Amino acid sequence: MDSGNLAWSVAATALVLFMTPGVAFFYGGLVKAKSVVSMMMLSFGAMGLVGVLWILYGFNMSAITDGPTFLAGNPFSDFGLANANSDTLVGATYGATFAIITVALISGAIADRAKFGSWMIFAGVWATLVYFPVAAWVWGGGWIMQLGDTLGFDGVSVIDYAGGTAVHINAGAAALALALVLGKRVGFQKGIHKPHNVPLVMLGAAILWFGWFGFNAGAEGTFGLLGTEDSSVGLIIINTLGATAAAIIGWVVVEKFKDGKSTSVGAASGAVAGLVAITPSCANLTPGWALLLGLITGAICALAIELKWKLGYDDSLDVVGVHLVGGVIGTLYLGFFATGTGLFVGGGVQQLVVQFIAAFAVLIFSFVVAYLLGLAIEKTIGFRVKNEDEIAGIDTVVHGEEGYALVD
């Protein structure tokens, strides 16, 4: 890399790493005061464990050199990255931040009721069995990356620039599986579980939006594209701004009609939904289509979070309604509006076909593995805390700490 690409790659890596504490703040503000430490620790636990596993063997698994029929790369091809050169290590570090935040996102579905040790076991095994291989499928030469050629679609391939399938659909499907395994919180009903700290939610959303510019545009540096005619960084950052802004509008308008008020938590959630949707498509939509995507996603996700009340699954912090639904919308939207290949902008149905296959293959794979893994943990060492500990608040029980030390 030249100095400009290197500097941006390092900066983008730091931005994306900062997003996981952003998730911790966002999720932490949404839970009750006596569970905030536990909620934030699920994100920090993912930072510790997944960061180590990625360096040891995860990066090796995320690149397939033996052909797309292989599920993942050889984990022992360069164990511990002992022989990697400097540019490879920069790219590996950037990739690690994606692995970390994908795992952390799942934790929002099991807020207020998960054991930390059981979560750490799940996080390590799920990252190994699901995230590392899926990253290889999408970006590392695997079958999703080659799907267009496999189907004979000349010039058409799956588009997932920064993780609609590998990050958001992946995490959202796993979140749904764990919500089903752990069951409903005590007293689960609409309106009973309210955010304990709204400013913390807004802070977390702001950090996520800030870091997302590295999330979406960071690859431009690791690919060495900055300053070249092939760079799309301008398009990426304007779409990251525009779709997110439009999603806030879409969410709060629906919220106003649905509930009578537009809330700050709704605005923050709308921003996250827009960021999720633009992730796969940030480099392949014109700004106008990105605005429409954000508006649609904000509106649909504001409605999708109601599904848990209708269908009876306790996705505590709406990982399914925001990340799974938003990821699917953003991925499929490319089939209609991807520049040059979308159905409504000069292309045919092929782009929609490959987007659909990729989205739902990852969804099903992640859900099945997460469900079986979560069930195995629950039936052996237990995944959920006791009901009385959940009612009392699990911070002191699990971590021996309180989020707020109040004195008279």
PLY file of the C-alpha trace (Angstrom):
ply
format ascii 1.0
element vertex 408
property float x
property float y
property float z
element edge 407
property int vertex1
property int vertex2
end_header
0.00 0.00 0.00
1.06 3.59 -0.53
0.99 5.92 2.45
-2.53 7.22 1.74
-4.10 3.77 1.43
-2.22 2.57 4.50
-3.28 5.54 6.62
-6.93 5.17 5.66
-6.86 1.41 6.24
-5.54 1.88 9.78
-8.06 4.67 10.46
-10.95 2.62 9.05
-9.93 -0.36 11.19
-10.03 1.80 14.31
-13.42 3.19 13.28
-14.93 -0.27 12.84
-13.43 -1.56 16.09
-15.00 1.43 17.87
-18.39 0.30 16.55
-18.52 -2.66 18.95
-18.35 -0.42 22.04
-21.03 1.57 20.19
-23.15 -1.58 20.10
-22.48 -2.02 23.81
-23.71 1.52 24.58
-26.71 1.17 22.25
-27.77 -2.17 23.71
-26.80 -1.16 27.25
-29.14 1.81 27.24
-32.04 -0.29 26.02
-32.02 -2.80 28.88
-33.01 -2.26 32.51
-30.55 -0.57 34.88
-29.70 -3.80 36.71
-28.65 -5.58 33.48
-26.56 -2.89 31.76
-23.17 -4.29 32.84
-24.11 -7.78 31.66
-25.38 -6.43 28.33
-22.22 -4.44 27.64
-19.99 -7.32 28.70
-21.46 -9.54 26.00
-20.02 -7.12 23.42
-16.67 -6.77 25.17
-16.45 -10.52 25.61
-16.88 -10.87 21.84
-14.10 -8.33 21.29
-11.73 -10.38 23.40
-12.52 -13.89 22.24
-13.24 -13.36 18.54
-10.22 -11.09 18.17
-7.97 -13.89 19.45
-9.61 -16.61 17.34
-9.39 -14.49 14.19
-5.63 -14.06 14.61
-5.05 -17.72 15.43
-7.06 -19.26 12.58
-10.14 -17.22 11.61
-8.38 -15.11 8.99
-7.02 -18.27 7.41
-10.53 -19.72 7.21
-11.93 -16.56 5.56
-10.03 -17.08 2.29
-10.54 -20.18 0.14
-7.63 -21.10 -2.12
-8.78 -24.61 -3.11
-11.88 -23.66 -5.09
-15.43 -22.56 -4.24
-16.62 -26.07 -3.35
-14.64 -25.86 -0.10
-16.60 -24.46 2.85
-13.69 -22.50 4.30
-9.97 -21.96 4.08
-7.47 -24.13 5.92
-7.37 -22.84 9.52
-3.79 -24.03 9.93
-2.37 -22.60 6.70
-0.63 -19.81 8.64
-1.57 -20.43 12.25
-1.24 -17.26 14.30
-0.34 -15.27 11.14
3.31 -16.05 11.76
4.33 -15.64 8.12
2.02 -12.87 6.91
3.51 -9.72 5.41
2.65 -6.21 6.56
-0.10 -5.51 4.01
-1.75 -8.83 4.79
-1.69 -8.06 8.50
-3.38 -4.71 7.87
-6.15 -6.45 5.93
-6.41 -9.16 8.57
-6.88 -6.60 11.33
-9.58 -4.84 9.35
-11.34 -8.17 8.80
-11.15 -8.96 12.51
-13.29 -5.95 13.35
-16.08 -7.29 11.13
-15.96 -10.69 12.81
-16.10 -9.08 16.25
-19.09 -6.84 15.63
-21.06 -9.58 13.86
-20.88 -11.75 16.98
-21.62 -8.81 19.28
-24.79 -7.94 17.35
-26.34 -11.32 18.20
-26.25 -10.58 21.93
-29.11 -8.07 21.76
-31.61 -10.88 21.28
-30.80 -12.48 24.65
-30.58 -9.40 26.84
-31.41 -9.64 30.56
-31.23 -13.43 30.75
-27.96 -14.95 29.42
-25.03 -16.42 31.33
-21.74 -14.82 30.37
-19.74 -18.06 30.26
-22.33 -19.78 28.08
-22.38 -16.77 25.76
-18.60 -16.93 25.39
-18.77 -20.61 24.42
-21.47 -19.83 21.88
-19.55 -16.84 20.51
-16.36 -18.80 19.92
-17.99 -21.85 18.35
-20.46 -19.85 16.23
-17.69 -17.62 14.91
-15.69 -20.72 13.98
-18.52 -22.71 12.40
-20.51 -19.87 10.84
-18.91 -16.45 10.55
-15.45 -17.50 9.37
-16.83 -19.81 6.63
-19.54 -17.35 5.54
-16.93 -14.60 5.21
-15.06 -16.97 2.91
-18.20 -17.66 0.88
-18.95 -13.97 0.39
-15.52 -12.32 0.10
-12.87 -15.04 0.12
-13.46 -16.87 -3.16
-16.25 -19.15 -1.94
-19.42 -20.33 -3.61
-21.42 -17.12 -3.06
-18.66 -15.07 -4.65
-18.71 -17.45 -7.64
-22.49 -17.92 -7.80
-23.07 -15.82 -10.92
-20.50 -17.78 -12.90
-21.84 -21.07 -11.57
-25.33 -20.21 -12.84
-23.99 -18.94 -16.15
-24.99 -15.31 -15.51
-22.42 -13.46 -17.57
-21.28 -10.28 -15.84
-23.55 -10.77 -12.82
-22.34 -11.79 -9.38
-23.60 -11.47 -5.82
-23.13 -7.93 -4.49
-22.33 -7.61 -0.80
-19.83 -4.81 -0.49
-19.59 -4.63 3.30
-21.70 -7.37 4.87
-25.45 -7.50 4.23
-25.28 -11.29 4.17
-22.05 -12.02 6.04
-22.75 -9.60 8.91
-26.38 -8.58 9.29
-28.40 -11.50 7.92
-25.87 -13.82 9.55
-26.18 -12.17 12.96
-29.93 -11.63 12.71
-30.66 -15.27 11.92
-28.48 -16.43 14.81
-30.22 -13.92 17.08
-33.62 -15.36 16.19
-32.37 -18.86 16.93
-31.04 -17.90 20.37
-34.20 -15.99 21.23
-36.15 -19.18 20.60
-33.73 -21.33 22.58
-33.63 -19.09 25.66
-37.33 -18.30 25.59
-39.19 -15.24 26.80
-38.12 -12.96 29.59
-40.15 -13.01 32.79
-43.22 -10.84 32.26
-42.73 -10.64 28.50
-45.38 -8.32 27.12
-45.49 -5.09 25.18
-44.53 -2.03 27.21
-43.13 -3.82 30.27
-39.43 -3.62 29.32
-38.43 -0.01 28.75
-34.96 1.49 28.05
-33.34 2.60 31.27
-31.03 5.20 29.68
-32.15 6.86 26.45
-29.08 9.14 26.14
-26.90 6.03 26.22
-28.92 4.62 23.31
-28.44 7.82 21.33
-24.70 7.83 22.09
-24.38 4.26 20.88
-26.24 5.03 17.65
-24.00 8.06 17.06
-20.86 5.96 17.53
-22.21 3.36 15.13
-22.95 5.94 12.44
-19.50 7.46 12.94
-17.76 4.11 12.68
-19.87 2.95 9.75
-17.94 5.20 7.38
-14.95 2.98 8.08
-17.17 -0.10 7.87
-18.41 0.75 4.37
-15.50 2.68 2.88
-12.60 1.01 4.65
-12.05 -1.65 2.01
-11.07 1.06 -0.48
-7.79 1.41 1.37
-7.07 -2.28 1.85
-7.78 -2.83 -1.87
-5.42 0.03 -2.73
-8.14 1.90 -4.63
-7.92 5.32 -2.98
-6.90 7.99 -5.46
-7.52 5.76 -8.49
-10.24 5.92 -11.12
-11.65 2.67 -9.72
-12.30 4.17 -6.31
-15.96 4.53 -5.32
-15.30 6.05 -1.91
-17.28 9.22 -2.71
-20.34 7.21 -3.66
-19.93 4.99 -0.62
-19.82 7.80 1.92
-22.68 9.83 0.41
-24.84 6.69 0.38
-23.85 5.90 3.97
-25.04 9.35 4.95
-28.12 9.51 2.74
-29.67 6.11 3.35
-29.23 6.48 7.11
-30.77 9.94 7.17
-33.73 8.76 5.10
-34.23 5.74 7.34
-34.58 7.99 10.38
-37.40 9.81 8.59
-39.05 6.56 7.51
-38.96 5.13 11.04
-40.21 8.20 12.96
-43.03 8.85 10.49
-44.31 5.29 10.83
-43.85 5.52 14.60
-45.91 8.72 14.68
-48.81 7.12 12.80
-48.52 3.84 14.70
-48.01 5.04 18.27
-48.87 8.72 18.17
-45.34 9.92 18.98
-41.92 9.95 17.30
-39.31 8.89 19.85
-35.57 9.37 20.16
-35.11 5.61 20.51
-37.04 5.25 17.26
-34.77 7.76 15.54
-31.69 5.91 16.78
-33.14 2.57 15.69
-34.05 4.02 12.29
-30.47 5.20 11.83
-29.16 1.72 12.58
-31.70 0.16 10.19
-30.57 2.48 7.40
-26.93 1.68 8.06
-27.72 -2.04 7.92
-29.55 -1.75 4.60
-26.91 0.35 2.85
-24.07 -1.94 3.96
-24.27 -4.41 1.04
-25.21 -1.80 -1.54
-23.18 1.29 -0.68
-20.97 1.08 -3.79
-23.65 -0.05 -6.25
-26.52 2.43 -5.93
-26.83 5.99 -7.14
-27.57 8.40 -4.25
-31.23 8.76 -5.18
-31.86 5.03 -5.01
-29.93 4.93 -1.72
-32.30 7.53 -0.26
-35.29 5.44 -1.32
-33.71 2.34 0.21
-33.25 4.13 3.53
-36.81 5.44 3.57
-38.28 2.02 2.80
-36.06 0.22 5.30
-36.77 2.65 8.14
-40.51 2.27 7.57
-40.50 -1.52 7.22
-38.20 -2.12 10.20
-40.39 0.13 12.37
-43.21 -2.27 11.58
-41.07 -5.44 11.71
-40.15 -4.96 15.37
-43.82 -5.61 16.18
-43.55 -9.16 14.87
-42.12 -10.46 18.14
-45.33 -9.52 19.93
-47.50 -11.14 17.28
-45.40 -14.30 16.86
-44.28 -14.66 20.47
-40.48 -14.76 20.25
-38.55 -12.54 22.66
-35.93 -10.80 20.56
-35.11 -8.43 23.41
-33.51 -5.54 21.51
-34.94 -6.11 18.02
-31.92 -7.66 16.34
-34.28 -9.59 14.08
-36.48 -6.61 13.25
-33.52 -4.33 12.46
-30.55 -6.44 11.36
-32.19 -9.49 9.81
-35.03 -7.61 8.13
-32.81 -4.65 7.19
-30.10 -6.94 5.86
-32.57 -8.86 3.70
-34.08 -5.63 2.34
-30.67 -4.16 1.50
-29.48 -7.35 -0.16
-32.60 -7.94 -2.27
-32.95 -4.26 -3.18
-29.79 -4.61 -5.27
-31.64 -7.07 -7.46
-33.89 -4.22 -8.54
-31.67 -1.13 -8.42
-27.98 -2.14 -8.56
-26.33 0.16 -11.09
-26.19 -1.54 -14.49
-27.46 -4.94 -13.38
-30.62 -4.27 -11.36
-33.95 -5.26 -12.87
-35.25 -1.67 -13.03
-32.00 0.03 -14.10
-30.97 -1.75 -17.25
-30.38 -5.31 -16.07
-32.40 -8.50 -15.94
-33.68 -10.81 -13.28
-30.29 -12.48 -12.79
-29.09 -10.02 -10.13
-32.21 -10.60 -8.07
-31.80 -14.37 -8.35
-28.24 -14.44 -7.04
-29.06 -11.92 -4.27
-32.00 -14.06 -3.15
-30.00 -17.29 -3.10
-27.14 -15.72 -1.15
-29.40 -14.03 1.40
-31.51 -17.04 2.27
-28.68 -19.58 2.15
-26.82 -17.59 4.80
-30.03 -17.05 6.79
-30.88 -20.76 6.92
-27.32 -21.91 7.58
-26.77 -19.44 10.42
-30.15 -20.12 12.02
-29.76 -23.89 12.01
-26.22 -23.91 13.41
-27.01 -21.27 16.04
-30.16 -23.07 17.14
-28.43 -26.43 17.52
-25.45 -24.88 19.27
-27.58 -22.80 21.61
-29.77 -25.80 22.41
-26.70 -27.94 23.17
-25.39 -25.31 25.59
-28.80 -24.85 27.25
-29.25 -28.61 27.74
-25.77 -29.14 29.19
-24.36 -26.24 31.21
-27.37 -23.96 30.81
-27.56 -20.75 28.81
-30.23 -18.86 30.73
-29.97 -17.51 34.28
-32.51 -18.43 36.94
-35.81 -16.53 36.86
-35.20 -15.02 40.29
-31.80 -13.71 39.16
-33.36 -12.24 36.04
-36.00 -10.43 38.09
-33.43 -9.09 40.54
-31.09 -8.00 37.74
-28.19 -10.10 36.57
-25.33 -7.62 36.91
-24.52 -8.47 40.52
-25.27 -12.18 40.10
-23.13 -12.71 36.99
-20.46 -10.02 37.30
-20.57 -8.78 40.90
-20.95 -5.19 39.70
-23.58 -2.50 39.42
-23.93 -0.14 36.50
-24.83 2.76 38.79
-23.54 3.14 42.35
-26.17 5.40 43.93
-25.39 7.01 47.30
-27.69 8.91 49.63
0 1
1 2
2 3
3 4
4 5
5 6
6 7
7 8
8 9
9 10
10 11
11 12
12 13
13 14
14 15
15 16
16 17
17 18
18 19
19 20
20 21
21 22
22 23
23 24
24 25
25 26
26 27
27 28
28 29
29 30
30 31
31 32
32 33
33 34
34 35
35 36
36 37
37 38
38 39
39 40
40 41
41 42
42 43
43 44
44 45
45 46
46 47
47 48
48 49
49 50
50 51
51 52
52 53
53 54
54 55
55 56
56 57
57 58
58 59
59 60
60 61
61 62
62 63
63 64
64 65
65 66
66 67
67 68
68 69
69 70
70 71
71 72
72 73
73 74
74 75
75 76
76 77
77 78
78 79
79 80
80 81
81 82
82 83
83 84
84 85
85 86
86 87
87 88
88 89
89 90
90 91
91 92
92 93
93 94
94 95
95 96
96 97
97 98
98 99
99 100
100 101
101 102
102 103
103 104
104 105
105 106
106 107
107 108
108 109
109 110
110 111
111 112
112 113
113 114
114 115
115 116
116 117
117 118
118 119
119 120
120 121
121 122
122 123
123 124
124 125
125 126
126 127
127 128
128 129
129 130
130 131
131 132
132 133
133 134
134 135
135 136
136 137
137 138
138 139
139 140
140 141
141 142
142 143
143 144
144 145
145 146
146 147
147 148
148 149
149 150
150 151
151 152
152 153
153 154
154 155
155 156
156 157
157 158
158 159
159 160
160 161
161 162
162 163
163 164
164 165
165 166
166 167
167 168
168 169
169 170
170 171
171 172
172 173
173 174
174 175
175 176
176 177
177 178
178 179
179 180
180 181
181 182
182 183
183 184
184 185
185 186
186 187
187 188
188 189
189 190
190 191
191 192
192 193
193 194
194 195
195 196
196 197
197 198
198 199
199 200
200 201
201 202
202 203
203 204
204 205
205 206
206 207
207 208
208 209
209 210
210 211
211 212
212 213
213 214
214 215
215 216
216 217
217 218
218 219
219 220
220 221
221 222
222 223
223 224
224 225
225 226
226 227
227 228
228 229
229 230
230 231
231 232
232 233
233 234
234 235
235 236
236 237
237 238
238 239
239 240
240 241
241 242
242 243
243 244
244 245
245 246
246 247
247 248
248 249
249 250
250 251
251 252
252 253
253 254
254 255
255 256
256 257
257 258
258 259
259 260
260 261
261 262
262 263
263 264
264 265
265 266
266 267
267 268
268 269
269 270
270 271
271 272
272 273
273 274
274 275
275 276
276 277
277 278
278 279
279 280
280 281
281 282
282 283
283 284
284 285
285 286
286 287
287 288
288 289
289 290
290 291
291 292
292 293
293 294
294 295
295 296
296 297
297 298
298 299
299 300
300 301
301 302
302 303
303 304
304 305
305 306
306 307
307 308
308 309
309 310
310 311
311 312
312 313
313 314
314 315
315 316
316 317
317 318
318 319
319 320
320 321
321 322
322 323
323 324
324 325
325 326
326 327
327 328
328 329
329 330
330 331
331 332
332 333
333 334
334 335
335 336
336 337
337 338
338 339
339 340
340 341
341 342
342 343
343 344
344 345
345 346
346 347
347 348
348 349
349 350
350 351
351 352
352 353
353 354
354 355
355 356
356 357
357 358
358 359
359 360
360 361
361 362
362 363
363 364
364 365
365 366
366 367
367 368
368 369
369 370
370 371
371 372
372 373
373 374
374 375
375 376
376 377
377 378
378 379
379 380
380 381
381 382
382 383
383 384
384 385
385 386
386 387
387 388
388 389
389 390
390 391
391 392
392 393
393 394
394 395
395 396
396 397
397 398
398 399
399 400
400 401
401 402
402 403
403 404
404 405
405 406
406 407
